């Protein structure tokens, strides 16, 4: 049973995360440049910016509760918590780039050169290994983060 303080902390964290994500609305200049009609990339074929949730596998805990916000200006905020190990939430901010493979993004934190790669699909991000390959094995389907609308931030994570 959750205590009031724990519930309040969860609401406050979610509200802060949404406020950070929603308060930043960059203005981009429109260009008259035309793109090749045959060009088809994940970053312009569907709406990929948003907040993604999931519980990623963990070697020494129940799972890694993950919230990842991708912004259109190529910045991101990731909040992780090691379930069953600690109540502490870790916040990571950084930039992401599209790799040469049009459906893959590479996250680079501000304070580190260690990168993470995700395959981008409609409403999902699939974590890749260090070489940019899909993770295989029994838990392969647990390396997926699902996009949730900002207004539906109280939706529980899969795997809880």
QUIJO-V613253 format. One record per residue. N is the residue number from 0. SS is DSSP state (@ for helix, = for strand, . for the rest). OMEGA is omega in radians with two decimals (* if undefined). NEAR is the number of other C-alpha atoms within 12 Angstrom. Layout:
n={N & N}
ss={SS & SS}
omega={OMEGA & OMEGA}
near={NEAR & NEAR}
This chain:
n={0 & 1 & 2 & 3 & 4 & 5 & 6 & 7 & 8 & 9 & 10 & 11 & 12 & 13 & 14 & 15 & 16 & 17 & 18 & 19 & 20 & 21 & 22 & 23 & 24 & 25 & 26 & 27 & 28 & 29 & 30 & 31 & 32 & 33 & 34 & 35 & 36 & 37 & 38 & 39 & 40 & 41 & 42 & 43 & 44 & 45 & 46 & 47 & 48 & 49 & 50 & 51 & 52 & 53 & 54 & 55 & 56 & 57 & 58 & 59 & 60 & 61 & 62 & 63 & 64 & 65 & 66 & 67 & 68 & 69 & 70 & 71 & 72 & 73 & 74 & 75 & 76 & 77 & 78 & 79 & 80 & 81 & 82 & 83 & 84 & 85 & 86 & 87 & 88 & 89 & 90 & 91 & 92 & 93 & 94 & 95 & 96 & 97 & 98 & 99 & 100 & 101 & 102 & 103 & 104 & 105 & 106 & 107 & 108 & 109 & 110 & 111 & 112 & 113 & 114 & 115 & 116 & 117 & 118 & 119 & 120 & 121 & 122 & 123 & 124 & 125 & 126 & 127 & 128 & 129 & 130 & 131 & 132 & 133 & 134 & 135 & 136 & 137 & 138 & 139 & 140 & 141 & 142 & 143 & 144 & 145 & 146 & 147 & 148 & 149 & 150 & 151 & 152 & 153 & 154 & 155 & 156 & 157 & 158 & 159}
ss={. & . & . & @ & @ & @ & @ & @ & @ & @ & @ & @ & @ & @ & @ & @ & @ & @ & @ & @ & @ & @ & @ & . & . & . & . & . & . & . & . & . & . & . & . & . & . & . & . & . & . & @ & @ & @ & @ & . & . & . & . & = & = & = & = & = & = & = & . & . & . & . & . & . & = & = & = & = & = & = & = & = & . & . & . & . & = & = & = & = & = & = & = & = & = & . & . & . & . & . & = & = & = & = & = & = & = & = & = & = & . & . & . & . & . & = & = & = & = & = & = & . & . & . & . & . & = & = & = & = & = & = & = & . & . & = & = & = & = & = & . & . & . & . & . & = & . & . & . & . & . & @ & @ & @ & . & = & = & = & = & = & . & @ & @ & @ & . & . & . & . & . & . & . & .}
omega={-3.10 & 3.07 & 3.13 & -3.13 & 3.13 & 3.13 & 3.12 & 3.13 & 3.13 & 3.13 & 3.14 & 3.12 & 3.13 & 3.14 & 3.11 & 3.13 & 3.14 & -3.13 & 3.12 & -3.11 & -3.05 & -3.06 & -3.12 & 3.11 & -3.09 & 3.10 & 3.13 & 3.09 & 3.09 & 3.10 & 3.11 & 3.13 & 3.12 & 3.13 & 3.08 & -3.09 & -3.13 & -3.13 & -3.10 & -3.13 & 3.13 & -3.06 & 3.04 & -3.12 & 3.07 & -3.14 & 3.13 & 3.11 & 3.13 & -3.13 & -3.12 & -3.11 & 3.02 & 3.06 & -3.09 & 3.13 & -3.13 & -3.11 & -3.06 & 3.07 & -3.10 & -3.14 & 3.11 & 3.10 & -3.02 & 3.01 & -3.10 & 3.11 & 3.06 & 3.13 & -3.13 & -3.11 & 3.11 & 2.99 & 3.11 & 3.01 & 3.11 & 3.07 & 3.14 & 3.08 & -3.14 & -3.04 & 3.14 & -3.11 & -3.08 & 3.06 & -3.07 & 3.07 & 3.13 & -3.13 & 3.11 & 3.09 & 3.12 & 3.14 & 3.03 & 3.11 & 3.03 & 3.14 & 3.11 & 3.02 & -2.94 & -3.10 & -3.13 & 3.03 & 3.12 & 3.12 & 3.08 & -3.14 & 3.11 & -3.00 & -3.09 & 3.06 & 3.11 & -3.09 & 3.01 & -3.13 & 3.10 & 2.97 & -3.10 & 3.06 & -3.11 & 3.12 & 3.09 & 2.96 & -3.13 & -3.12 & 3.14 & 3.10 & -3.07 & 3.13 & 3.13 & 3.14 & 3.07 & 3.12 & -3.12 & 3.13 & -3.07 & -3.06 & -3.08 & -3.11 & 3.12 & 3.13 & -3.08 & 3.01 & -3.11 & -3.13 & 3.09 & 3.11 & -3.12 & -3.10 & -3.11 & -3.04 & -3.11 & -3.14 & -3.10 & 3.11 & 3.02 & 3.13 & 3.11 & *}
near={6 & 9 & 9 & 11 & 11 & 14 & 14 & 13 & 17 & 22 & 18 & 17 & 24 & 29 & 20 & 19 & 34 & 31 & 19 & 22 & 31 & 23 & 13 & 19 & 13 & 13 & 8 & 8 & 7 & 7 & 7 & 6 & 7 & 9 & 11 & 8 & 9 & 8 & 12 & 14 & 24 & 25 & 26 & 19 & 18 & 16 & 21 & 31 & 35 & 36 & 38 & 45 & 40 & 35 & 33 & 36 & 28 & 20 & 13 & 12 & 17 & 18 & 26 & 35 & 37 & 37 & 42 & 44 & 43 & 43 & 30 & 25 & 19 & 25 & 30 & 33 & 35 & 37 & 30 & 29 & 29 & 23 & 25 & 16 & 16 & 16 & 16 & 18 & 22 & 19 & 23 & 27 & 27 & 28 & 27 & 30 & 29 & 25 & 21 & 13 & 19 & 20 & 28 & 31 & 34 & 35 & 36 & 25 & 23 & 18 & 13 & 13 & 13 & 14 & 25 & 30 & 31 & 37 & 34 & 36 & 27 & 24 & 24 & 31 & 40 & 36 & 38 & 29 & 19 & 15 & 14 & 22 & 17 & 23 & 23 & 14 & 10 & 9 & 17 & 17 & 23 & 30 & 34 & 36 & 37 & 35 & 32 & 30 & 21 & 27 & 17 & 17 & 29 & 21 & 20 & 19 & 25 & 24 & 20 & 15}
